């Protein structure tokens, strides 16, 4: 395994997580706008706010290390959100399709967190931050998996 150790490699890895957090914030916001169920809408909004907090924390961490945080979302994520809109407008199970897409997005985020945590030489405070965020994403992913079975 090739461990990322240079400042530039670490900043690149953290910026990837920052972009993923922005993507999730926007994705959950979009999901809330598409949700028919009020409780589901509230859950999606809470997840969007949490991902905004994650982005702010990652932004501060990147600046602390001396880097310049990326801003905005990824093109792939923008296309994915457009796809959610199209899919939900044609689907008879709008909320179920949206929950499944949120679950898929959370899985991608978990994959990114795992890669960064396993392949990057981080200081303890940064590792602790990422582990805490990852745990929250795991919880959201599990919630979406359970919801997908019942909506």
Secondary structure, DSSP 8 states (H G I E B T S, - for coil): ---B-SHHHHHHHHHHHHHHHHHHHHHHHHHHHH--SHHHHHHHHHHHHHHHHHHHHHHHHHHHHT-----S--HHHHHHHHHHHHHHHH-SSHHHHHHHHHHHHHHHHHHHHHHHHHHB---HHHHHHHHHHHHHHHHHHHHHHHHHHH-
